[in-house]
Amino acid sequence: VQEIQAQLLGDMPFPAASKIIGADSLIIGRGDNWVGRAVLSGVQSPTDIYAFFQAEYPKAGWTTVSAIKSKTGILVFTKGDRTSTIEINDGSLGGPKTLITITASPKNANVVAPSKK
């Protein structure tokens, strides 16, 4: 499972024993150029997972843009022409201990706001 996740998510480290929840994820492409949303179940506490991403992403060459720790932890990283946003939430009763949502996209995507009519 870890090897397949590494092939899908490329250079993005993820906490030990975390698993992709396929039904909630939308991964387009693979390796270091994937875009979309990967939802993972984590076995560690939200605080431990937040600390993991804060420590491990910079080691993998990612630059921290923003880090907010509250009921929902949000971390934003950039690397080259890519942006990664990580959202960390408490899991549900009977479900994973922590829910991790990683969104990856090109940093300078041409986003056009819808016109008002």
C-alpha positions as CSV (number, residue, x, y, z in Angstrom):
1,V,0.0,0.0,0.0
2,Q,2.8,2.5,0.9
3,E,4.6,1.7,-2.4
4,I,1.4,2.4,-4.4
5,Q,0.7,5.6,-2.5
6,A,4.3,6.7,-3.2
7,Q,3.8,6.1,-6.9
8,L,0.5,8.1,-6.9
9,L,1.7,11.0,-4.7
10,G,5.3,11.2,-5.7
11,D,7.5,13.4,-3.6
12,M,4.8,14.1,-0.9
13,P,5.6,12.3,2.4
14,F,2.7,10.9,4.3
15,P,2.4,9.7,7.9
16,A,3.1,6.0,8.6
17,A,0.2,3.6,8.3
18,S,-2.0,6.3,6.6
19,K,-4.1,5.0,3.7
20,I,-5.8,6.7,0.7
21,I,-9.6,6.6,0.9
22,G,-10.3,6.0,-2.8
23,A,-14.0,6.9,-2.7
24,D,-13.2,10.4,-1.4
25,S,-10.1,11.1,-3.5
26,L,-9.7,12.5,-7.0
27,I,-6.2,12.0,-8.3
28,I,-5.4,13.0,-11.8
29,G,-1.9,11.9,-13.1
30,R,0.7,10.4,-10.8
31,G,4.1,10.9,-9.3
32,D,5.4,14.4,-8.8
33,N,2.9,16.0,-11.2
34,W,-0.5,14.8,-9.9
35,V,-3.3,17.2,-9.3
36,G,-6.5,16.8,-7.4
37,R,-7.5,15.7,-3.9
38,A,-6.1,12.8,-1.9
39,V,-8.0,11.9,1.2
40,L,-6.2,9.8,3.7
41,S,-7.1,8.1,7.0
42,G,-4.5,8.5,9.7
43,V,-3.9,6.4,12.8
44,Q,-2.0,9.2,14.8
45,S,-3.7,12.1,16.5
46,P,-4.4,15.3,14.5
47,T,-1.7,17.1,16.5
48,D,0.9,14.4,15.7
49,I,0.0,14.4,12.0
50,Y,0.2,18.2,11.9
51,A,3.7,18.1,13.4
52,F,4.6,15.4,10.9
53,F,3.7,17.5,7.9
54,Q,5.3,20.6,9.4
55,A,8.6,18.7,9.9
56,E,8.7,16.4,6.9
57,Y,7.5,18.5,3.9
58,P,10.4,21.0,4.3
59,K,12.8,18.0,4.3
60,A,11.3,16.9,1.0
61,G,12.0,20.4,-0.5
62,W,8.6,22.0,0.1
63,T,8.4,25.6,1.4
64,T,5.8,26.5,4.1
65,V,3.6,29.3,3.0
66,S,1.0,29.2,5.8
67,A,0.4,27.0,8.9
68,I,-2.7,27.3,11.0
69,K,-3.4,25.0,13.9
70,S,-6.9,25.0,15.3
71,K,-9.8,22.5,15.4
72,T,-8.9,22.1,11.7
73,G,-5.2,22.3,10.9
74,I,-4.3,23.8,7.5
75,L,-0.9,23.8,6.0
76,V,0.1,25.3,2.6
77,F,3.3,24.4,0.9
78,T,4.9,25.2,-2.5
79,K,7.6,23.4,-4.4
80,G,8.7,24.6,-7.8
81,D,5.5,25.3,-9.8
82,R,3.2,23.3,-7.4
83,T,1.1,24.1,-4.4
84,S,-0.1,21.6,-1.8
85,T,-2.7,22.4,0.8
86,I,-3.1,19.9,3.7
87,E,-6.2,19.9,5.9
88,I,-6.2,17.9,9.1
89,N,-9.4,17.0,11.0
90,D,-10.5,14.7,13.8
91,G,-11.8,11.4,12.4
92,S,-15.3,10.1,13.0
93,L,-16.4,7.7,15.7
94,G,-15.6,4.2,14.4
95,G,-13.7,5.6,11.5
96,P,-10.1,6.8,11.2
97,K,-8.5,8.7,14.1
98,T,-7.6,11.6,11.7
99,L,-8.8,12.6,8.3
100,I,-6.1,14.2,6.1
101,T,-7.0,16.0,2.8
102,I,-4.2,16.9,0.5
103,T,-5.0,19.1,-2.4
104,A,-2.3,19.6,-5.1
105,S,-2.4,22.0,-8.0
106,P,-0.1,24.1,-10.2
107,K,1.0,27.2,-8.4
108,N,0.2,29.6,-11.2
109,A,-2.9,28.1,-12.6
110,N,-4.9,30.5,-14.8
111,V,-8.1,30.7,-12.7
112,V,-10.8,32.8,-14.2
113,A,-13.6,34.0,-11.9
114,P,-17.1,33.5,-13.3
115,S,-18.6,36.6,-14.8
116,K,-21.6,38.2,-13.1
117,K,-24.7,38.5,-15.3
